[in-house]
Amino acid sequence: MKTPLRVAVTGAAGNIGYSLLFRLAAGDALGLDQPIILQMLEITPAMKGLEGVAMELGDCAFPLLHDMVLTDDPTVAFNGVDWALLVGAKPRGKGMERKDLILDNGPIFVDQGKALNERAADGVRVLTIGNPANTNCLITSSHAPDIPRKQFMAMTRLDHNRSMSQMAEKTGTQTAEIKNVIVWGNHSSTQFPDIRHATIAGKPAPQVINDDGWYRDQFIPRVQKRGAEIIAARGHSSAASAASAGIDTVHTWNSGTPGDEWVSMAVPSELGSYGAPENVYFSYPCRCKNGDYEVVNGLDFDDFGRDKFKITGDELVEEREVVKNLLGVKQLQG
Ligand code: NAX
């Protein structure tokens, strides 16, 4: 049996946590031979609810769940952690854009960045899910000068998965046949879901779809605003699908991407050679191997794509400006 890995989940008593924790404990992210210790962080008023979640986790008798830590102290939650999934933050309510949340949620990530720096294991990998995810990732990493920027990532896998689902529906295919979609930029309504290099059953996706009007006027806005569509229908923001995308991200980051395939991950912008703004976390196509990842560089754009790329990059710069007083010392040099 392998040595257990310590996995921190913040916002553990929230909606995403309620789906994410059980799949982590079942081995869906790190493997069916990898025991884990869940270190769950909540704010003090939510600790009672967290105790209930822990009771249910216990009642599942997961063989891989070796221990649980429940705390409202980030330095306890991040003590010795190999993975940290930063979910805890306010979700968008009806009609809110992510930018409205930025100043509410930003300070959380200052403290958590410091606690990670002080307490996490060497080699910790940190996934930011709480919104605005890219900018929260920047804040967290900027307060963790001893942890390389590359070990932080913001989640755009949900947008990637949403794109695949829309393409499968349009073409009457299965998502398993759809490869190499790209989500560029910010996890927000400016993101650019790009099918130019994607394939469907091995053929170029733009040829199979053969409907540029659908791509530009329906597909892109629908993926960009899918979060709002879910809120309008459910009255709550996406939770199980977000948790599933979190599991997918950790799984891929840890165990790799098959063959030439890539997935979308928001990583330090300087790792890409596409002219994205410096010092933001920007979603790129990434290949993963041996627990590490690299950005797939050298893909081309048409003019339409180039414009979309710029819009989402500009928004990330605006968000960085909004939080500039929350940024720590470590920025580009990490
Ligand atoms: P919930 O409100 O259900 O849960 C959030 C939990 O975080 C609550 O239990 C709250 O007590 C806790 N929390 C708040 N501040 C905390 C702190 N300082 N430390 C620890 N815990 C804290 O929201 P939920 O639906 O779970 O969504 C969580 C976050 O994910 C939101 O910011 C949401 O917008 C974001 N999302 C991100 C997505 C992505 O693709 N990156 C998609 C889904 C989701 O919208």
Boltz pocket constraint, residues with backbone or C-beta under 6 A from the ligand:
constraints:
  - pocket:
      binder: B
      contacts: [[A, 10], [A, 11], [A, 12], [A, 13], [A, 14], [A, 15], [A, 16], [A, 17], [A, 41], [A, 42], [A, 43], [A, 46], [A, 87], [A, 88], [A, 89], [A, 90], [A, 91], [A, 92], [A, 108], [A, 128], [A, 129], [A, 130], [A, 131], [A, 132], [A, 133], [A, 155], [A, 156], [A, 158], [A, 159], [A, 187], [A, 227], [A, 237], [A, 238], [A, 239], [A, 242]]
      max_distance: 6.0
